[in-house]
Amino acid sequence: MIGLRYALSLIGAALAAPAAMAQPVATPAAPPASEPAEVAAPTPAPAAPVPACELHVWPAARVSAITQGVGAGFGIIGALIDTAAHADQNKRDTAFITGTLDAQAQAQVLRDLDLPAKLHLPPSQVIIHDQGIDTKRDDPQRLSNSTTPCYTEFVVRSLSYFQNIAYRGQMRTFLEVRRFDGATVKLDFRDSRHEDLKVKLPKEGEDTGPATDALLTAFRGDVAFFSDKYARKYK
């Protein structure tokens, strides 16, 4: 009897063992994810103060090109004949200069030169206008509607190309600076400068690159020379 009970207890233990082994093992809970730390936004750099002074700049209002031949030296009749003979060339050259030294190209050259520094002006906000403007010597009014007390105007009055039997080709730039004391013109300085071109203006179908570079270089040189002359005179 005891042996039978012992045997039954062994069988019961064997049947219970797999059930015990099948009990799921509790997986420890993952620690809660930490919240991302807040990153402080960078402090923006303070904006540079806008200068109290203004320098207003106008591109050339007039562009011309004149080529003269031998006939120009033989009185009025000879000059008229010569002008008619070069009419198409002068028109083509004027169009080329107008396109090469348009308002945008002039503005880029003037920005690169840092006009306020070259003219020895106080720190100034440079305002470049899109259209040229004609000026008169006796006009005391400002060319813009600005009312800032510290005010200067820089005007490219005209661009002119000239060529004859004596000159291979010259780029002439006529410039003007007007400085104001309040609403009154303090000074009006006008001058011109010419640069000899080492290349001819292109005919139709010719490469325009060398002449374009030559005109831009001449214009830059004219403005720099004029600005330096102004600065020496009114320093």
GICORQUI-V255075 format. One record per pair of residues at least 24 apart in sequence whose C-alpha atoms are under 6 Angstrom apart, sorted by the first residue. I is the first residue (numbers start at 1). GAP is how many residues later the second one is. D is the distance in Angstrom with one decimal. If there is no record, write none. Layout:
I_GAP_D, I_GAP_D
This chain:
51_72_5.9, 51_73_5.3, 51_74_5.6, 53_71_4.6, 53_97_4.6, 53_98_5.8, 54_70_4.9, 54_71_4.7, 54_97_5.0, 55_69_6.0, 55_71_4.8, 55_97_4.8, 55_98_5.7, 56_71_4.8, 56_72_5.9, 56_97_4.8, 57_71_4.7, 57_97_4.8, 57_98_5.8, 58_71_5.3, 58_74_5.4, 58_97_4.9, 59_44_5.5, 59_73_4.9, 59_97_5.1, 60_72_5.0, 60_96_4.6, 60_97_5.1, 60_98_4.8, 61_71_3.9, 61_72_5.2, 61_96_5.9, 61_97_5.8, 62_96_4.7, 63_95_5.8, 63_96_4.8, 63_97_5.7, 64_30_5.3, 64_96_4.8, 65_25_5.4, 65_28_5.9, 65_29_5.0, 65_95_5.7, 65_96_4.5, 65_97_6.0, 66_24_5.5, 66_96_5.0, 67_95_5.9, 67_96_4.7, 67_97_5.6, 68_96_4.6, 69_95_5.8, 119_108_5.6, 119_112_5.2, 140_45_5.9, 149_33_4.7, 151_29_5.7, 152_26_5.8, 152_27_4.5, 153_24_5.6, 153_25_5.0, 169_27_6.0, 169_28_5.5, 170_25_5.6, 170_26_4.5, 170_27_5.6, 171_24_5.3, 193_29_5.4
